Amino acid sequence: MDISAVSPEVLVRSTLREQQAQAELEAQVKVVKGAQEMQGDAIMALMGAVPVPQPDGSLGHHVDVRV
């Protein structure tokens, strides 16, 4: 590709736009990775909140609901 006819100003603007686009993409990737990490943490917290079945078949909750 011959860019000899392109002015230096156009090349500089193009390079700056490319750098800005790259920075925006990197920021978006960071946000997505953060969201994925938070999602994984939330899933692990929910899994940790599930009661473990007891040998008698119950879930370990003994609630008296008599009125």
Buried (B, 14 or more C-beta within 10 A) or exposed (E): EEEEEEEEEEEEEEEEEEEEEEEEEEEEEEEEEEEEEEEEEEEEEEEEEEEEEEEEEEEEEEEEEEE
